[in-house]
Amino acid sequence: MELLSEAYYSIACDYWVAYYLQWPRYHGLQEAEDCLYPYFELYRYGYNLHWTQSKLFIGRR
């Protein structure tokens, strides 16, 4: 369990990643295109996203 503790913490701190991992739970949307996939791909490659009122900032972790 200790091996995954950093991964669990990382997921807990990023709601969008948690939403992506829960995508199959959303009834009626499973056939729809996974709109969270692009976000997860950026996360997977080490990028952070931060939204303000009118801008999106993408930076390396």
Predicted model as a PDB file, atoms N, CA, C, CB and O in Angstrom, pLDDT in the B-factor column:
MODEL        1                                                                  
ATOM      1  N   MET A   1       0.820  -1.184   0.000  1.00 60.00           N  
ATOM      2  CA  MET A   1       0.000   0.000   0.000  1.00 60.00           C  
ATOM      3  C   MET A   1       0.869   1.255   0.000  1.00 60.00           C  
ATOM      4  CB  MET A   1      -0.936  -0.006   1.199  1.00 60.00           C  
ATOM      5  O   MET A   1       0.504   2.258  -0.614  1.00 60.00           O  
ATOM      6  N   GLU A   2       1.992   1.213   0.668  1.00 74.00           N  
ATOM      7  CA  GLU A   2       2.876   2.371   0.719  1.00 74.00           C  
ATOM      8  C   GLU A   2       3.383   2.740  -0.675  1.00 74.00           C  
ATOM      9  CB  GLU A   2       4.055   2.096   1.653  1.00 74.00           C  
ATOM     10  O   GLU A   2       3.636   3.909  -0.965  1.00 74.00           O  
ATOM     11  N   LEU A   3       3.525   1.743  -1.519  1.00 76.00           N  
ATOM     12  CA  LEU A   3       3.990   1.967  -2.875  1.00 76.00           C  
ATOM     13  C   LEU A   3       3.046   2.894  -3.650  1.00 76.00           C  
ATOM     14  CB  LEU A   3       4.132   0.637  -3.601  1.00 76.00           C  
ATOM     15  O   LEU A   3       3.501   3.669  -4.491  1.00 76.00           O  
ATOM     16  N   LEU A   4       1.760   2.823  -3.381  1.00 76.00           N  
ATOM     17  CA  LEU A   4       0.770   3.627  -4.096  1.00 76.00           C  
ATOM     18  C   LEU A   4       0.372   4.898  -3.370  1.00 76.00           C  
ATOM     19  CB  LEU A   4      -0.446   2.812  -4.349  1.00 76.00           C  
ATOM     20  O   LEU A   4      -0.444   5.660  -3.887  1.00 76.00           O  
ATOM     21  N   SER A   5       0.914   5.148  -2.205  1.00 82.00           N  
ATOM     22  CA  SER A   5       0.471   6.298  -1.410  1.00 82.00           C  
ATOM     23  C   SER A   5       0.663   7.622  -2.144  1.00 82.00           C  
ATOM     24  CB  SER A   5       1.221   6.335  -0.091  1.00 82.00           C  
ATOM     25  O   SER A   5      -0.201   8.494  -2.058  1.00 82.00           O  
ATOM     26  N   GLU A   6       1.754   7.793  -2.853  1.00 77.00           N  
ATOM     27  CA  GLU A   6       1.961   9.042  -3.588  1.00 77.00           C  
ATOM     28  C   GLU A   6       0.959   9.173  -4.727  1.00 77.00           C  
ATOM     29  CB  GLU A   6       3.394   9.113  -4.135  1.00 77.00           C  
ATOM     30  O   GLU A   6       0.460  10.268  -4.988  1.00 77.00           O  
ATOM     31  N   ALA A   7       0.663   8.087  -5.397  1.00 75.00           N  
ATOM     32  CA  ALA A   7      -0.325   8.126  -6.483  1.00 75.00           C  
ATOM     33  C   ALA A   7      -1.708   8.470  -5.938  1.00 75.00           C  
ATOM     34  CB  ALA A   7      -0.368   6.772  -7.228  1.00 75.00           C  
ATOM     35  O   ALA A   7      -2.418   9.286  -6.526  1.00 75.00           O  
ATOM     36  N   TYR A   8      -2.094   7.861  -4.830  1.00 77.00           N  
ATOM     37  CA  TYR A   8      -3.394   8.161  -4.232  1.00 77.00           C  
ATOM     38  C   TYR A   8      -3.465   9.622  -3.791  1.00 77.00           C  
ATOM     39  CB  TYR A   8      -3.662   7.232  -3.036  1.00 77.00           C  
ATOM     40  O   TYR A   8      -4.491  10.277  -3.974  1.00 77.00           O  
ATOM     41  N   TYR A   9      -2.401  10.124  -3.222  1.00 79.00           N  
ATOM     42  CA  TYR A   9      -2.382  11.518  -2.790  1.00 79.00           C  
ATOM     43  C   TYR A   9      -2.519  12.439  -3.995  1.00 79.00           C  
ATOM     44  CB  TYR A   9      -1.085  11.833  -2.015  1.00 79.00           C  
ATOM     45  O   TYR A   9      -3.267  13.416  -3.952  1.00 79.00           O  
ATOM     46  N   SER A  10      -1.805  12.134  -5.059  1.00 78.00           N  
ATOM     47  CA  SER A  10      -1.846  12.931  -6.269  1.00 78.00           C  
ATOM     48  C   SER A  10      -3.261  12.978  -6.842  1.00 78.00           C  
ATOM     49  CB  SER A  10      -0.872  12.374  -7.302  1.00 78.00           C  
ATOM     50  O   SER A  10      -3.730  14.036  -7.261  1.00 78.00           O  
ATOM     51  N   ILE A  11      -3.928  11.846  -6.857  1.00 78.00           N  
ATOM     52  CA  ILE A  11      -5.295  11.783  -7.368  1.00 78.00           C  
ATOM     53  C   ILE A  11      -6.241  12.556  -6.457  1.00 78.00           C  
ATOM     54  CB  ILE A  11      -5.757  10.322  -7.500  1.00 78.00           C  
ATOM     55  O   ILE A  11      -7.134  13.255  -6.936  1.00 78.00           O  
ATOM     56  N   ALA A  12      -6.054  12.436  -5.168  1.00 81.00           N  
ATOM     57  CA  ALA A  12      -6.921  13.136  -4.217  1.00 81.00           C  
ATOM     58  C   ALA A  12      -6.776  14.648  -4.326  1.00 81.00           C  
ATOM     59  CB  ALA A  12      -6.608  12.690  -2.795  1.00 81.00           C  
ATOM     60  O   ALA A  12      -7.721  15.380  -4.030  1.00 81.00           O  
ATOM     61  N   CYS A  13      -5.622  15.122  -4.741  1.00 82.00           N  
ATOM     62  CA  CYS A  13      -5.380  16.563  -4.843  1.00 82.00           C  
ATOM     63  C   CYS A  13      -5.841  17.142  -6.180  1.00 82.00           C  
ATOM     64  CB  CYS A  13      -3.906  16.852  -4.647  1.00 82.00           C  
ATOM     65  O   CYS A  13      -5.867  18.362  -6.345  1.00 82.00           O  
ATOM     66  N   ASP A  14      -6.197  16.302  -7.115  1.00 82.00           N  
ATOM     67  CA  ASP A  14      -6.605  16.787  -8.440  1.00 82.00           C  
ATOM     68  C   ASP A  14      -7.970  16.193  -8.777  1.00 82.00           C  
ATOM     69  CB  ASP A  14      -5.544  16.411  -9.537  1.00 82.00           C  
ATOM     70  O   ASP A  14      -8.069  15.046  -9.212  1.00 82.00           O  
ATOM     71  N   TYR A  15      -9.011  16.982  -8.571  1.00 82.00           N  
ATOM     72  CA  TYR A  15     -10.368  16.498  -8.787  1.00 82.00           C  
ATOM     73  C   TYR A  15     -10.605  16.036 -10.218  1.00 82.00           C  
ATOM     74  CB  TYR A  15     -11.355  17.575  -8.433  1.00 82.00           C  
ATOM     75  O   TYR A  15     -11.332  15.068 -10.442  1.00 82.00           O  
ATOM     76  N   TRP A  16      -9.999  16.718 -11.192  1.00 80.00           N  
ATOM     77  CA  TRP A  16     -10.234  16.351 -12.593  1.00 80.00           C  
ATOM     78  C   TRP A  16      -9.687  14.965 -12.905  1.00 80.00           C  
ATOM     79  CB  TRP A  16      -9.598  17.381 -13.526  1.00 80.00           C  
ATOM     80  O   TRP A  16     -10.285  14.232 -13.694  1.00 80.00           O  
ATOM     81  N   VAL A  17      -8.561  14.592 -12.302  1.00 83.00           N  
ATOM     82  CA  VAL A  17      -8.027  13.241 -12.501  1.00 83.00           C  
ATOM     83  C   VAL A  17      -8.965  12.228 -11.840  1.00 83.00           C  
ATOM     84  CB  VAL A  17      -6.578  13.120 -11.917  1.00 83.00           C  
ATOM     85  O   VAL A  17      -9.237  11.171 -12.409  1.00 83.00           O  
ATOM     86  N   ALA A  18      -9.448  12.542 -10.663  1.00 83.00           N  
ATOM     87  CA  ALA A  18     -10.394  11.653  -9.990  1.00 83.00           C  
ATOM     88  C   ALA A  18     -11.666  11.495 -10.824  1.00 83.00           C  
ATOM     89  CB  ALA A  18     -10.737  12.192  -8.585  1.00 83.00           C  
ATOM     90  O   ALA A  18     -12.196  10.389 -10.931  1.00 83.00           O  
ATOM     91  N   TYR A  19     -12.166  12.591 -11.419  1.00 82.00           N  
ATOM     92  CA  TYR A  19     -13.346  12.510 -12.284  1.00 82.00           C  
ATOM     93  C   TYR A  19     -13.067  11.622 -13.489  1.00 82.00           C  
ATOM     94  CB  TYR A  19     -13.778  13.914 -12.747  1.00 82.00           C  
ATOM     95  O   TYR A  19     -13.917  10.828 -13.891  1.00 82.00           O  
ATOM     96  N   TYR A  20     -11.882  11.756 -14.063  1.00 81.00           N  
ATOM     97  CA  TYR A  20     -11.525  10.937 -15.220  1.00 81.00           C  
ATOM     98  C   TYR A  20     -11.559   9.446 -14.861  1.00 81.00           C  
ATOM     99  CB  TYR A  20     -10.126  11.331 -15.745  1.00 81.00           C  
ATOM    100  O   TYR A  20     -12.095   8.634 -15.614  1.00 81.00           O  
ATOM    101  N   LEU A  21     -10.996   9.102 -13.729  1.00 81.00           N  
ATOM    102  CA  LEU A  21     -10.958   7.705 -13.312  1.00 81.00           C  
ATOM    103  C   LEU A  21     -12.347   7.170 -12.973  1.00 81.00           C  
ATOM    104  CB  LEU A  21     -10.039   7.545 -12.117  1.00 81.00           C  
ATOM    105  O   LEU A  21     -12.568   5.959 -12.995  1.00 81.00           O  
ATOM    106  N   GLN A  22     -13.278   8.063 -12.660  1.00 81.00           N  
ATOM    107  CA  GLN A  22     -14.641   7.655 -12.341  1.00 81.00           C  
ATOM    108  C   GLN A  22     -15.583   7.718 -13.541  1.00 81.00           C  
ATOM    109  CB  GLN A  22     -15.180   8.517 -11.237  1.00 81.00           C  
ATOM    110  O   GLN A  22     -16.773   7.439 -13.397  1.00 81.00           O  
ATOM    111  N   TRP A  23     -15.079   8.078 -14.718  1.00 76.00           N  
ATOM    112  CA  TRP A  23     -15.912   8.267 -15.897  1.00 76.00           C  
ATOM    113  C   TRP A  23     -16.888   7.105 -16.138  1.00 76.00           C  
ATOM    114  CB  TRP A  23     -15.033   8.449 -17.109  1.00 76.00           C  
ATOM    115  O   TRP A  23     -18.047   7.370 -16.459  1.00 76.00           O  
ATOM    116  N   PRO A  24     -16.489   5.851 -16.003  1.00 74.00           N  
ATOM    117  CA  PRO A  24     -17.435   4.748 -16.246  1.00 74.00           C  
ATOM    118  C   PRO A  24     -18.643   4.742 -15.307  1.00 74.00           C  
ATOM    119  CB  PRO A  24     -16.714   3.435 -16.118  1.00 74.00           C  
ATOM    120  O   PRO A  24     -19.638   4.078 -15.597  1.00 74.00           O  
ATOM    121  N   ARG A  25     -18.578   5.451 -14.214  1.00 77.00           N  
ATOM    122  CA  ARG A  25     -19.697   5.481 -13.260  1.00 77.00           C  
ATOM    123  C   ARG A  25     -20.830   6.390 -13.711  1.00 77.00           C  
ATOM    124  CB  ARG A  25     -19.208   5.930 -11.901  1.00 77.00           C  
ATOM    125  O   ARG A  25     -21.953   6.252 -13.227  1.00 77.00           O  
ATOM    126  N   TYR A  26     -20.562   7.314 -14.624  1.00 72.00           N  
ATOM    127  CA  TYR A  26     -21.580   8.266 -15.047  1.00 72.00           C  
ATOM    128  C   TYR A  26     -22.537   7.597 -16.022  1.00 72.00           C  
ATOM    129  CB  TYR A  26     -20.935   9.511 -15.689  1.00 72.00           C  
ATOM    130  O   TYR A  26     -22.219   7.447 -17.201  1.00 72.00           O  
ATOM    131  N   HIS A  27     -23.694   7.197 -15.543  1.00 65.00           N  
ATOM    132  CA  HIS A  27     -24.674   6.463 -16.338  1.00 65.00           C  
ATOM    133  C   HIS A  27     -25.174   7.326 -17.492  1.00 65.00           C  
ATOM    134  CB  HIS A  27     -25.854   6.007 -15.459  1.00 65.00           C  
ATOM    135  O   HIS A  27     -25.466   8.510 -17.327  1.00 65.00           O  
ATOM    136  N   GLY A  28     -25.261   6.713 -18.641  1.00 69.00           N  
ATOM    137  CA  GLY A  28     -25.741   7.428 -19.817  1.00 69.00           C  
ATOM    138  C   GLY A  28     -24.645   8.140 -20.573  1.00 69.00           C  
ATOM    139  O   GLY A  28     -24.873   8.595 -21.694  1.00 69.00           O  
ATOM    140  N   LEU A  29     -23.471   8.251 -20.001  1.00 64.00           N  
ATOM    141  CA  LEU A  29     -22.373   8.952 -20.675  1.00 64.00           C  
ATOM    142  C   LEU A  29     -21.298   7.996 -21.177  1.00 64.00           C  
ATOM    143  CB  LEU A  29     -21.749   9.968 -19.734  1.00 64.00           C  
ATOM    144  O   LEU A  29     -20.375   8.423 -21.871  1.00 64.00           O  
ATOM    145  N   GLN A  30     -21.397   6.732 -20.847  1.00 59.00           N  
ATOM    146  CA  GLN A  30     -20.350   5.790 -21.223  1.00 59.00           C  
ATOM    147  C   GLN A  30     -20.137   5.749 -22.733  1.00 59.00           C  
ATOM    148  CB  GLN A  30     -20.689   4.404 -20.712  1.00 59.00           C  
ATOM    149  O   GLN A  30     -19.007   5.583 -23.191  1.00 59.00           O  
ATOM    150  N   GLU A  31     -21.222   5.899 -23.521  1.00 64.00           N  
ATOM    151  CA  GLU A  31     -21.091   5.863 -24.969  1.00 64.00           C  
ATOM    152  C   GLU A  31     -20.572   7.189 -25.520  1.00 64.00           C  
ATOM    153  CB  GLU A  31     -22.428   5.523 -25.604  1.00 64.00           C  
ATOM    154  O   GLU A  31     -20.054   7.235 -26.636  1.00 64.00           O  
ATOM    155  N   ALA A  32     -20.704   8.245 -24.761  1.00 65.00           N  
ATOM    156  CA  ALA A  32     -20.239   9.563 -25.206  1.00 65.00           C  
ATOM    157  C   ALA A  32     -18.719   9.616 -25.174  1.00 65.00           C  
ATOM    158  CB  ALA A  32     -20.834  10.686 -24.321  1.00 65.00           C  
ATOM    159  O   ALA A  32     -18.067   8.846 -24.468  1.00 65.00           O  
ATOM    160  N   GLU A  33     -18.178  10.525 -25.942  1.00 71.00           N  
ATOM    161  CA  GLU A  33     -16.731  10.706 -25.940  1.00 71.00           C  
ATOM    162  C   GLU A  33     -16.285  11.169 -24.555  1.00 71.00           C  
ATOM    163  CB  GLU A  33     -16.295  11.726 -27.033  1.00 71.00           C  
ATOM    164  O   GLU A  33     -16.927  12.021 -23.940  1.00 71.00           O  
ATOM    165  N   ASP A  34     -15.204  10.615 -24.080  1.00 73.00           N  
ATOM    166  CA  ASP A  34     -14.691  10.961 -22.757  1.00 73.00           C  
ATOM    167  C   ASP A  34     -14.068  12.359 -22.819  1.00 73.00           C  
ATOM    168  CB  ASP A  34     -13.647   9.903 -22.264  1.00 73.00           C  
ATOM    169  O   ASP A  34     -12.944  12.525 -23.292  1.00 73.00           O  
ATOM    170  N   CYS A  35     -14.800  13.347 -22.342  1.00 76.00           N  
ATOM    171  CA  CYS A  35     -14.341  14.740 -22.433  1.00 76.00           C  
ATOM    172  C   CYS A  35     -13.168  15.027 -21.492  1.00 76.00           C  
ATOM    173  CB  CYS A  35     -15.495  15.691 -22.117  1.00 76.00           C  
ATOM    174  O   CYS A  35     -12.513  16.059 -21.636  1.00 76.00           O  
ATOM    175  N   LEU A  36     -12.891  14.150 -20.546  1.00 80.00           N  
ATOM    176  CA  LEU A  36     -11.800  14.371 -19.606  1.00 80.00           C  
ATOM    177  C   LEU A  36     -10.482  13.757 -20.081  1.00 80.00           C  
ATOM    178  CB  LEU A  36     -12.167  13.806 -18.255  1.00 80.00           C  
ATOM    179  O   LEU A  36      -9.443  13.975 -19.458  1.00 80.00           O  
ATOM    180  N   TYR A  37     -10.513  13.001 -21.163  1.00 84.00           N  
ATOM    181  CA  TYR A  37      -9.309  12.325 -21.653  1.00 84.00           C  
ATOM    182  C   TYR A  37      -8.162  13.295 -21.968  1.00 84.00           C  
ATOM    183  CB  TYR A  37      -9.647  11.524 -22.892  1.00 84.00           C  
ATOM    184  O   TYR A  37      -7.031  13.033 -21.560  1.00 84.00           O  
ATOM    185  N   PRO A  38      -8.411  14.407 -22.679  1.00 85.00           N  
ATOM    186  CA  PRO A  38      -7.294  15.336 -22.951  1.00 85.00           C  
ATOM    187  C   PRO A  38      -6.634  15.868 -21.674  1.00 85.00           C  
ATOM    188  CB  PRO A  38      -7.791  16.511 -23.785  1.00 85.00           C  
ATOM    189  O   PRO A  38      -5.413  16.006 -21.615  1.00 85.00           O  
ATOM    190  N   TYR A  39      -7.440  16.162 -20.662  1.00 83.00           N  
ATOM    191  CA  TYR A  39      -6.884  16.634 -19.392  1.00 83.00           C  
ATOM    192  C   TYR A  39      -5.985  15.569 -18.775  1.00 83.00           C  
ATOM    193  CB  TYR A  39      -8.012  17.013 -18.411  1.00 83.00           C  
ATOM    194  O   TYR A  39      -4.881  15.864 -18.317  1.00 83.00           O  
ATOM    195  N   PHE A  40      -6.469  14.325 -18.768  1.00 86.00           N  
ATOM    196  CA  PHE A  40      -5.691  13.245 -18.179  1.00 86.00           C  
ATOM    197  C   PHE A  40      -4.384  13.026 -18.925  1.00 86.00           C  
ATOM    198  CB  PHE A  40      -6.502  11.964 -18.165  1.00 86.00           C  
ATOM    199  O   PHE A  40      -3.362  12.743 -18.300  1.00 86.00           O  
ATOM    200  N   GLU A  41      -4.395  13.150 -20.240  1.00 88.00           N  
ATOM    201  CA  GLU A  41      -3.164  12.981 -21.016  1.00 88.00           C  
ATOM    202  C   GLU A  41      -2.131  14.045 -20.635  1.00 88.00           C  
ATOM    203  CB  GLU A  41      -3.466  13.051 -22.526  1.00 88.00           C  
ATOM    204  O   GLU A  41      -0.951  13.726 -20.490  1.00 88.00           O  
ATOM    205  N   LEU A  42      -2.547  15.282 -20.473  1.00 86.00           N  
ATOM    206  CA  LEU A  42      -1.617  16.330 -20.025  1.00 86.00           C  
ATOM    207  C   LEU A  42      -1.079  16.011 -18.635  1.00 86.00           C  
ATOM    208  CB  LEU A  42      -2.312  17.710 -20.020  1.00 86.00           C  
ATOM    209  O   LEU A  42       0.116  16.161 -18.378  1.00 86.00           O  
ATOM    210  N   TYR A  43      -1.960  15.571 -17.741  1.00 85.00           N  
ATOM    211  CA  TYR A  43      -1.556  15.195 -16.384  1.00 85.00           C  
ATOM    212  C   TYR A  43      -0.532  14.053 -16.431  1.00 85.00           C  
ATOM    213  CB  TYR A  43      -2.793  14.779 -15.544  1.00 85.00           C  
ATOM    214  O   TYR A  43       0.478  14.073 -15.728  1.00 85.00           O  
ATOM    215  N   ARG A  44      -0.819  13.072 -17.270  1.00 87.00           N  
ATOM    216  CA  ARG A  44       0.053  11.899 -17.381  1.00 87.00           C  
ATOM    217  C   ARG A  44       1.455  12.274 -17.863  1.00 87.00           C  
ATOM    218  CB  ARG A  44      -0.564  10.876 -18.331  1.00 87.00           C  
ATOM    219  O   ARG A  44       2.437  11.648 -17.466  1.00 87.00           O  
ATOM    220  N   TYR A  45       1.548  13.282 -18.709  1.00 90.00           N  
ATOM    221  CA  TYR A  45       2.851  13.718 -19.216  1.00 90.00           C  
ATOM    222  C   TYR A  45       3.513  14.771 -18.344  1.00 90.00           C  
ATOM    223  CB  TYR A  45       2.699  14.253 -20.607  1.00 90.00           C  
ATOM    224  O   TYR A  45       4.537  15.341 -18.722  1.00 90.00           O  
ATOM    225  N   GLY A  46       2.932  15.032 -17.179  1.00 87.00           N  
ATOM    226  CA  GLY A  46       3.599  15.891 -16.205  1.00 87.00           C  
ATOM    227  C   GLY A  46       3.225  17.358 -16.249  1.00 87.00           C  
ATOM    228  O   GLY A  46       3.998  18.204 -15.797  1.00 87.00           O  
ATOM    229  N   TYR A  47       2.058  17.678 -16.782  1.00 89.00           N  
ATOM    230  CA  TYR A  47       1.628  19.073 -16.844  1.00 89.00           C  
ATOM    231  C   TYR A  47       0.551  19.354 -15.807  1.00 89.00           C  
ATOM    232  CB  TYR A  47       1.114  19.416 -18.245  1.00 89.00           C  
ATOM    233  O   TYR A  47      -0.253  18.482 -15.476  1.00 89.00           O  
ATOM    234  N   ASN A  48       0.545  20.574 -15.304  1.00 84.00           N  
ATOM    235  CA  ASN A  48      -0.515  21.056 -14.427  1.00 84.00           C  
ATOM    236  C   ASN A  48      -1.339  22.071 -15.201  1.00 84.00           C  
ATOM    237  CB  ASN A  48       0.064  21.680 -13.115  1.00 84.00           C  
ATOM    238  O   ASN A  48      -0.798  22.839 -15.997  1.00 84.00           O  
ATOM    239  N   LEU A  49      -2.632  22.075 -14.972  1.00 82.00           N  
ATOM    240  CA  LEU A  49      -3.511  23.054 -15.588  1.00 82.00           C  
ATOM    241  C   LEU A  49      -4.134  23.903 -14.497  1.00 82.00           C  
ATOM    242  CB  LEU A  49      -4.601  22.368 -16.447  1.00 82.00           C  
ATOM    243  O   LEU A  49      -4.524  23.402 -13.443  1.00 82.00           O  
ATOM    244  N   HIS A  50      -4.221  25.187 -14.765  1.00 81.00           N  
ATOM    245  CA  HIS A  50      -4.829  26.107 -13.806  1.00 81.00           C  
ATOM    246  C   HIS A  50      -5.707  27.083 -14.575  1.00 81.00           C  
ATOM    247  CB  HIS A  50      -3.743  26.865 -12.971  1.00 81.00           C  
ATOM    248  O   HIS A  50      -5.241  27.776 -15.479  1.00 81.00           O  
ATOM    249  N   TRP A  51      -6.992  27.129 -14.202  1.00 79.00           N  
ATOM    250  CA  TRP A  51      -7.924  28.034 -14.848  1.00 79.00           C  
ATOM    251  C   TRP A  51      -8.093  29.291 -14.018  1.00 79.00           C  
ATOM    252  CB  TRP A  51      -9.273  27.353 -15.070  1.00 79.00           C  
ATOM    253  O   TRP A  51      -8.162  29.241 -12.790  1.00 79.00           O  
ATOM    254  N   THR A  52      -8.159  30.420 -14.710  1.00 86.00           N  
ATOM    255  CA  THR A  52      -8.588  31.664 -14.074  1.00 86.00           C  
ATOM    256  C   THR A  52      -9.902  32.026 -14.758  1.00 86.00           C  
ATOM    257  CB  THR A  52      -7.490  32.832 -14.204  1.00 86.00           C  
ATOM    258  O   THR A  52     -10.463  31.205 -15.483  1.00 86.00           O  
ATOM    259  N   GLN A  53     -10.393  33.221 -14.544  1.00 86.00           N  
ATOM    260  CA  GLN A  53     -11.683  33.588 -15.131  1.00 86.00           C  
ATOM    261  C   GLN A  53     -11.648  33.572 -16.667  1.00 86.00           C  
ATOM    262  CB  GLN A  53     -12.100  34.973 -14.639  1.00 86.00           C  
ATOM    263  O   GLN A  53     -12.636  33.207 -17.304  1.00 86.00           O  
ATOM    264  N   SER A  54     -10.535  33.958 -17.251  1.00 87.00           N  
ATOM    265  CA  SER A  54     -10.508  34.052 -18.712  1.00 87.00           C  
ATOM    266  C   SER A  54      -9.302  33.382 -19.362  1.00 87.00           C  
ATOM    267  CB  SER A  54     -10.538  35.484 -19.113  1.00 87.00           C  
ATOM    268  O   SER A  54      -9.141  33.459 -20.580  1.00 87.00           O  
ATOM    269  N   LYS A  55      -8.449  32.724 -18.570  1.00 87.00           N  
ATOM    270  CA  LYS A  55      -7.229  32.137 -19.129  1.00 87.00           C  
ATOM    271  C   LYS A  55      -6.988  30.743 -18.576  1.00 87.00           C  
ATOM    272  CB  LYS A  55      -6.023  33.029 -18.838  1.00 87.00           C  
ATOM    273  O   LYS A  55      -7.409  30.402 -17.471  1.00 87.00           O  
ATOM    274  N   LEU A  56      -6.298  29.952 -19.379  1.00 82.00           N  
ATOM    275  CA  LEU A  56      -5.864  28.623 -18.972  1.00 82.00           C  
ATOM    276  C   LEU A  56      -4.346  28.616 -18.979  1.00 82.00           C  
ATOM    277  CB  LEU A  56      -6.444  27.510 -19.912  1.00 82.00           C  
ATOM    278  O   LEU A  56      -3.723  28.934 -19.991  1.00 82.00           O  
ATOM    279  N   PHE A  57      -3.757  28.257 -17.864  1.00 86.00           N  
ATOM    280  CA  PHE A  57      -2.295  28.171 -17.747  1.00 86.00           C  
ATOM    281  C   PHE A  57      -1.897  26.706 -17.685  1.00 86.00           C  
ATOM    282  CB  PHE A  57      -1.776  28.939 -16.485  1.00 86.00           C  
ATOM    283  O   PHE A  57      -2.455  25.928 -16.912  1.00 86.00           O  
ATOM    284  N   ILE A  58      -0.921  26.341 -18.514  1.00 87.00           N  
ATOM    285  CA  ILE A  58      -0.409  24.974 -18.533  1.00 87.00           C  
ATOM    286  C   ILE A  58       1.077  25.041 -18.202  1.00 87.00           C  
ATOM    287  CB  ILE A  58      -0.659  24.278 -19.928  1.00 87.00           C  
ATOM    288  O   ILE A  58       1.837  25.742 -18.871  1.00 87.00           O  
ATOM    289  N   GLY A  59       1.489  24.312 -17.171  1.00 88.00           N  
ATOM    290  CA  GLY A  59       2.888  24.324 -16.742  1.00 88.00           C  
ATOM    291  C   GLY A  59       3.367  22.924 -16.387  1.00 88.00           C  
ATOM    292  O   GLY A  59       2.564  22.020 -16.156  1.00 88.00           O  
ATOM    293  N   ARG A  60       4.670  22.758 -16.347  1.00 86.00           N  
ATOM    294  CA  ARG A  60       5.257  21.476 -15.967  1.00 86.00           C  
ATOM    295  C   ARG A  60       5.237  21.315 -14.461  1.00 86.00           C  
ATOM    296  CB  ARG A  60       6.690  21.355 -16.496  1.00 86.00           C  
ATOM    297  O   ARG A  60       5.395  22.284 -13.718  1.00 86.00           O  
ATOM    298  N   ARG A  61       5.041  20.069 -14.013  1.00 76.00           N  
ATOM    299  CA  ARG A  61       5.108  19.771 -12.589  1.00 76.00           C  
ATOM    300  C   ARG A  61       6.546  19.637 -12.186  1.00 76.00           C  
ATOM    301  CB  ARG A  61       4.328  18.497 -12.244  1.00 76.00           C  
ATOM    302  O   ARG A  61       6.839  19.384 -11.017  1.00 76.00           O  
TER     303      ARG A  61                                                      
ENDMDL                                                                          
END                                                                             
